[in-house]
Amino acid sequence: MSYLYLVIAIISEVLATSALRASEEFSRLGPTLVVILGYGVSFFFLTLTLRTIPVGIAYALWSGIGIVLICGIAWVLFKQSLDAPAILGIGLIAMGIIIINAFSGSVGH
């Protein structure tokens, strides 16, 4: 169940972060509410994740997957370009996520 909570935390954080730009510095009500609600849901479900997954591992997965998803969304929706160093860095983050999940005994499968 912890991984379901973590997925919900990640998705809601990615939605909230994506809405930040649309909120236009919190001057637009709808996107601002998405930001506030999204981060609230994200942190709530992240705390539920911590029942069985250590905080360092949960945060690494939450932030790492979030970074990769946000970069993809920014590239597709906002037409933000990614140069070779950015792509390499994102790839290394993704590899770190894979290594943690595949090999770390700290994850608590």
N, C-alpha and C positions, 0 to 999 in steps of 0.2 A: 504494500500500500504506500510505502514511503516514496517509491519511484513515481507513482501516480501523483502524489502531492508535489513532488519536485517538478514534474512536467507542468502541472497547473501553475506553480510558482514561476517557472520560466516563461510560459506563454503569456501570463498576465503581465510580467515585467517587460517583455518584448512589446506587447501592445501599448503599455504605458509609455515606454521610451519612444516608440514610434509616434505617439500622439503629442509628444513634447513639441515637435516642430509645428504641428498643426495648431497648437494652443496659442501660438504667436505671443510668447512670453506671458502666458496665462490671461490674455485679453479676450479669448474666445471661450465661452462657457462650456460648450459640448466637449471639445477636446481636453479642456482643463479637468472636467469631471472624469473623463477616461483616464487621464494621468493619475489623479488622486485615487480613484477606485482601483485601477490596475496595480499601482504600487501597494495599496492596502491589501488586496487579495494576494499579491505575490509574497509579501512578508508574512502574512498569516499562514499560507501554505508552506512557506519555507520553515517556519517554526514547527509545523507538524512533521516535516521531513526530519527534523533534528531529534525526533524520538528514537530513531534507529540508525541514522547516518551521522557520523561525526561532523561537527560544524565545519572544520577545514575542508573536508571532502565535499560536503553538500555545497558550500560556498564556491569551491573551485568549479564544480559542475554547473551550478546555477549561473555564475558569472561567465564562465567559459562558453557554455552553449549560448547564453544570451548574447555575448559579443559576436559570435559567429553568425547568429540569426540576424542581429541588428545590422551587421555589415552587409549581409545579403539583401535585406530589405532596403537599406539605404542605396545600394547599387541599383536595384530593380525599380523601386518606387520614386526615389529622389534623384536618380541619375548621377549619384556620386561615384566618381571613378576610383578605382583601386589600382595602385601601381604595384610593381613586382615585390617590393619590400612589404607592403601591406598584405598582399596575398600570401607571401611566405609566412608572415607573422600569424595570420589567421589559420593557415595550415598547421603551424606548430601548436597553436592553441587546440585545434581539433585533434591533433595527435596526442596531446596531453590528456584530453578527455578520454580518448580511446584507451590509452595506457592505464589511466586511473581505473576505468571500468573493467578492463580485461585482467589486470595484474595486481591491483592493490588489495591486500587483505583488510584494509581499513574501511572499505566501502560498506560492508555488512549486507551482502547479498542475502 
